[in-house]
Amino acid sequence: MFYIAEAFLEGEGLSFSKHSAVISAFGREFARTGRVPVKFHQFLIRSQELRNAGDYGEMNAVMANQAADSIAQAEEFLELAQNLIGTLPPP
């Protein structure tokens, strides 16, 4: 989802080096303005929280159902990007 958000921002000529900046800018530029549903910004926020918990938290900090939900949200996010941005041509 992070890379999808970066793609949206790159389309606006915006680039950031920190995950938090990408998430914030995506919310500001796309969710808050109504260009995408707010839930996609919420997906980004939650996935970053899960990533941090998985990387830096206790063992088994992320449960299988949380990971499955995040994957489903990522697939929905990708579908949004394909509809709004388009797909990449094959190499």
Buried (B, 14 or more C-beta within 10 A) or exposed (E): BBEBBBEBBEEEEBEBEEBEEBBBBBBEBBBEEEEBEEEBBEBBBBBBBBBEBBEEEEEEEBEEEBEEBBEEBBEBBBEBBEEEEEEEEEE
